[in-house]
Amino acid sequence: MSIKRASRVWRVWRCIVCALALVAAGVANDGVVMTPYLVDRVTAADGTLLSKPAWSPLTTATDPATAKIVRELMVDVVKNGSGARARVPGVTIAGKTGTAEVGKSVGTHAWFVAFGPAGANDTPTIAMAIILENAGVGGRVAAPAAGIVLKAALK
């Protein structure tokens, strides 16, 4: 693959991962998808806050009742299903595994989207997506990788 083509492929994957993270965040936020930011805040060298983006809704993807159902189903995926390897002790995690076939002679892409904490009375603080190219099955490889990120973020 040429460098130019690899760069295009990387841009597409980066967009897909961000879009999947926004899907997870929208479910976590009762169906409202917020405008994404890559920088949480800008500070001076001494730690003084210089700027912080104001969170604003981007779109409403679904109603709160539907988001609640999807949230419950995603929690079940981690508690009892293919996302079990993303569990974080003491924290309810919602997630969805996936495996994408990309060709007959190429390994599948493994992916996982998640958010947490995701208990009925929790306010989620992290939403994420991960895609591991040609790595296998989502529940076997992407969920454990996501679990590492979730554990670190939810300390």
C-alpha positions in Angstrom: 0.0 0.0 0.0 1.4 3.4 -0.9 1.9 6.1 1.8 -0.7 8.3 0.2 -3.3 5.4 0.3 -2.3 4.5 3.9 -2.9 8.1 4.9 -6.4 8.1 3.4 -7.2 4.8 5.0 -6.0 6.1 8.4 -8.2 9.2 8.0 -11.3 7.0 7.3 -10.7 4.7 10.3 -10.1 7.7 12.5 -13.4 9.1 11.5 -15.2 5.8 12.0 -13.7 5.4 15.5 -14.8 9.0 16.4 -18.3 8.3 15.0 -18.6 5.1 17.0 -17.5 6.9 20.2 -20.2 9.5 19.5 -22.8 6.8 19.2 -21.8 5.4 22.6 -21.8 8.9 24.1 -25.2 9.6 22.7 -26.7 6.5 24.2 -25.0 7.4 27.5 -26.4 10.9 27.3 -30.1 9.9 26.9 -30.0 10.1 23.2 -28.3 13.5 22.9 -25.0 13.6 21.0 -22.8 16.4 22.1 -20.3 18.4 19.9 -17.0 16.5 20.2 -13.9 18.1 21.5 -10.4 16.6 21.4 -9.1 19.0 24.1 -10.8 19.2 27.4 -9.0 22.4 28.5 -6.1 24.7 27.8 -3.9 25.7 30.8 -0.9 27.9 31.3 2.4 26.5 32.5 1.4 27.3 36.1 -1.8 25.4 35.7 -4.1 28.4 35.3 -7.1 27.6 33.2 -6.9 29.6 30.0 -9.9 28.1 28.1 -12.4 25.3 28.3 -14.9 24.4 25.5 -18.6 24.9 26.3 -20.4 21.6 25.8 -23.2 21.9 23.4 -25.6 19.5 21.8 -24.8 18.4 18.2 -27.9 16.4 17.5 -30.6 14.3 19.2 -30.1 10.8 17.9 -33.0 9.2 19.8 -35.5 9.7 22.6 -34.5 9.0 26.2 -36.7 5.9 26.4 -35.0 4.3 23.5 -31.6 5.3 24.8 -32.4 3.7 28.1 -33.3 0.4 26.4 -30.1 0.4 24.3 -28.1 1.3 27.5 -29.6 -1.7 29.3 -28.9 -4.0 26.3 -25.3 -2.7 26.2 -24.9 -3.3 29.9 -26.0 -6.9 29.4 -23.4 -7.4 26.6 -20.7 -6.7 29.2 -22.3 -8.5 32.1 -23.4 -11.6 30.3 -22.2 -11.6 26.7 -19.4 -11.1 24.3 -18.2 -7.9 26.0 -17.4 -9.6 29.3 -13.7 -9.1 28.9 -14.2 -5.3 29.2 -15.6 -5.5 32.8 -14.2 -3.1 35.3 -14.5 -4.4 38.9 -17.1 -2.4 40.9 -18.2 -0.4 37.9 -21.1 -1.1 35.5 -19.9 -0.9 31.9 -22.1 -0.7 28.8 -20.6 -2.0 25.6 -21.0 -3.6 22.2 -18.6 -5.8 20.4 -18.2 -6.2 16.6 -16.2 -8.0 14.0 -15.9 -6.7 10.5 -14.9 -8.9 7.6 -12.6 -7.1 5.2 -11.6 -9.7 2.7 -11.3 -13.4 2.2 -7.5 -13.6 2.7 -7.3 -10.9 5.5 -8.0 -11.2 9.2 -11.2 -9.5 10.5 -11.2 -6.1 12.2 -12.2 -6.3 15.9 -14.1 -3.4 17.4 -15.7 -2.4 20.7 -17.7 0.7 21.8 -18.4 1.4 25.5 -19.3 3.9 28.1 -19.3 4.0 31.9 -20.2 4.0 34.6 -23.5 2.8 33.2 -25.6 1.7 36.1 -29.3 2.9 36.2 -28.4 5.8 38.6 -24.9 6.5 37.2 -23.8 9.5 35.2 -21.3 8.2 32.6 -18.0 10.0 32.4 -16.3 8.1 29.5 -17.4 6.9 26.1 -15.0 5.2 23.8 -14.5 3.2 20.7 -11.6 1.0 19.6 -10.9 -0.8 16.3 -8.1 -3.3 16.0 -7.3 -4.0 12.3 -6.9 -7.6 11.3 -6.8 -8.6 14.9 -9.7 -11.1 15.1 -13.0 -11.0 17.0 -14.3 -8.0 18.9 -15.2 -9.8 22.1 -11.8 -11.6 22.2 -9.4 -8.8 21.4 -11.1 -5.4 21.3 -13.1 -5.8 24.5 -10.1 -6.6 26.7 -8.2 -3.7 25.2 -11.1 -1.4 25.9 -11.2 -2.8 29.4 -7.7 -1.5 30.0 -8.7 2.0 28.9 -11.9 2.0 30.9 -10.1 0.9 34.1 -7.5 3.6 33.7 -10.2 6.3 33.0 -12.5 5.3 35.8 -9.9 5.1 38.6 
